Amino acid sequence: MRPMSEAINIGDRVLYKNNQLIAVDKPSGMPAQSDKTGDLPLVNIVSSYCKHEVFLIHRIDRPASGVVLFAKNKKAVAHLNDQFQKGEISKTYLAIVKNPPAEPSGTLTHFLSKNGKTNKSVASDKETKNSKKAICEYKTIAQSEQYHLLQINLKTGRHHQIRAQLAAIGCPIKGDNKYGFKRGNKDRSINLHAWKLGFKHPVSKEEIELVADLPKGDSLWEFFDEKLESTNS
């Protein structure tokens, strides 16, 4: 994965901030938290930007992009963790795949087993020892000559869930050679984007939906961005 640093102007990527929270559009290639590479993680960059420690509420995979939410104090952490545990937070992703699903929309239910040595999850139709149930809804919302854009609504939050579940139905995400796509992207990103995040503000209880624009500089993302804009106009 390409290295990232504070050369990224994180201020330009802030989606939302107040006294309780800050949300950032994470670029692909940057770890959300510390990993074995030692590369500077997003949580450190955001803490530096805020001039105090922030707390990571949820993670998205390093090669993916999109909304990442942080709390500025432990009370906000507790409120948001409670919403996650109760399934009250909505998480919507976009994924580009070459092979279309057998049905244009549906619900995927698998049991995921994580291999710590390979940092990979395997999706199975049957429950096995130490596996965790994984559920997501998907629908095809646009297509090009060779690729299909899927909207994914997560109902559970498992390790590499979307990547493993799409691979299990023969639809690996573009660039994700770890899960069976034939070629990686040149920048080692994968075409998976955390698009929308919905939650209740921990103090005001206001319903908030954050949206991260599709990544710039990738011709395929830009193509689908135009498709979405024309559909919504």
Helices and strands as residue ranges (DSSP letters): G 10-13, E 14-17, E 21-26, H 42-50, E 55-56, E 65-71, H 74-85, E 90-97, E 105-115, E 120-124, E 132-143, E 148-154, H 161-168, G 177-179, E 192-200, E 207-211, H 219-232
